[in-house]
Amino acid sequence: MRLTLNPFRLLLISLAGCLSQREQDVIDYLQEENRVLRQQLGRRRLRLNDDQRLRLAVRAKKLGWRVLHELTTIVTPSNTLGLAPQARPQKV
């Protein structure tokens, strides 16, 4: 079975590659920004309110422990994943 590359398929593959590279560039920038912020904080603790913790927890849950440990983050993974919405008691 031969795989033929028609012009439309080639265009889609090229576009997907460009978008993927752009996303990686954004991720690299944000990781470097986090490193800079972490350097400015030094050993001081970052104070977050409940809303900020919950917003981070929702996004952290999608990533999981392994990915969060690979990233340079300002907040430790245990702080954010412990507040995931399903783990929190529901407000009545």
C-alpha positions in Angstrom: 0.0 0.0 0.0 1.5 3.3 -1.1 0.9 6.5 0.8 0.4 9.4 -1.5 0.9 12.9 -0.3 -1.6 15.2 -2.1 -1.0 18.9 -1.8 -3.8 19.4 0.8 -2.4 16.7 3.1 1.1 18.2 2.8 -0.3 21.6 3.7 -2.1 20.2 6.7 1.0 18.5 7.9 3.1 21.7 7.5 0.5 23.7 9.3 0.3 21.3 12.2 4.1 21.4 12.5 4.1 25.2 12.6 1.4 25.3 15.3 3.2 22.7 17.4 6.4 24.7 17.2 4.6 27.8 18.2 3.0 26.1 21.2 6.4 24.8 22.3 7.8 28.3 22.0 5.0 29.6 24.2 5.6 26.8 26.8 9.4 27.5 26.8 8.7 31.2 27.4 6.3 30.6 30.2 8.8 28.2 31.9 11.5 30.7 31.7 9.2 33.4 33.1 8.4 31.0 36.0 12.2 30.6 36.6 12.7 34.3 36.8 9.8 34.8 39.2 11.1 32.0 41.3 14.5 33.6 41.5 12.9 36.9 42.6 10.9 35.1 45.3 14.0 33.5 46.7 13.1 31.4 49.7 10.0 33.5 50.5 6.6 31.7 50.3 4.1 32.8 47.7 0.7 33.7 49.3 -2.3 32.6 47.2 -5.9 33.1 48.0 -8.5 30.3 47.7 -9.6 31.4 44.3 -6.1 31.4 42.9 -5.3 28.0 44.5 -8.5 26.5 43.0 -7.7 27.9 39.5 -4.3 26.4 39.6 -5.6 23.1 40.9 -8.1 22.7 38.0 -5.2 23.1 35.5 -2.8 21.0 37.5 -5.2 18.1 37.7 -5.3 17.9 33.9 -1.5 17.7 33.8 -0.9 15.2 36.6 2.0 14.7 39.0 4.6 13.5 36.5 4.3 16.5 34.3 4.1 19.0 37.2 7.3 17.6 38.6 9.1 18.1 35.3 8.0 21.8 35.1 9.6 24.6 37.0 6.6 26.0 38.8 6.1 28.7 41.4 3.7 26.5 43.4 4.6 23.0 44.5 2.5 20.2 42.9 1.4 18.9 46.2 -0.2 22.2 47.1 -2.2 22.5 43.9 -3.2 18.8 43.3 -4.4 18.5 46.9 -7.0 21.2 46.1 -8.5 19.5 42.9 -12.2 20.2 42.7 -13.3 16.6 43.2 -11.1 16.4 46.4 -12.7 19.5 47.9 -15.9 19.3 49.8 -18.9 20.8 48.0 -20.2 24.1 49.3 -23.9 23.9 50.2 
